Amino acid sequence: MVMQRQTLKIVIVIILVITGAISGILFFYNSPDSIISPHPEPVMTPVYLGSLSSAKLYAGADLRVPGYLPPGYNFSQGSLFTGRSEKTQLTFQNGPDVIHVFQCSSVDPPPYFIEVKEPEPVSIAGNAGTWIPGTSPGPETKKPFNQIQWSDGTYSYWIQSSLDKAEMIKIAGSFAPISDELIEQIPGPLQSVTRNG
């Protein structure tokens, strides 16, 4: 009888471990872009933003974009998510290097989309922010991937990139309402050219 109870306990523990592992795997693969987030949101269908002009059209004049980007970065793509809160994601790219910019209508602190090292407070245009050095999530090779986040009282913002702290603070400090003038300053997506023959 004692042996059966011990066997039963072991079986229950194994079932709990397997159930937990499956739940974690399902959560990971159902996260946006397979990024681990401690704050899962309801599944939302994004509006694809193929240009900064379409970002301005769909997200509106409240959208903030960086007025400064390091040399070589172009607008790559974006998405507008609507639901419990509105969230805009814009991606800027320089070869394999990316800068992800997020704006969320909620003033809730943004989630950590990276594997966090040691956060530290920073100031972004007079607003309290957090610098979060980290590494990229997911199964690929771990590489530096940092996040900076802040709120202006109406919107929360966060930037993710492999850039260093000073460069990311400079980008964050340059955020301004989207305008036609600002759109003209930021190069659009690079077009690939193919030749036949």
ABEGO torsion letter per residue (X at the ends): XAAAAAAAAAAAAAAAAAAAAAAAAAAAAABBGGBBBABBBBBBBBBBBABAAAAAAAAEAABBBBABBBBGBBBABBBBBBEABBBBBBBBBBEABBBBBBBBABABBBBBABBBBBBBBBBBGGBBBBBBBBBBBEABBBBBBBBBBBBAGABBBBBBBABBAAAAAAAAAABBBBBAAAAAABBBBBBBBBBBX
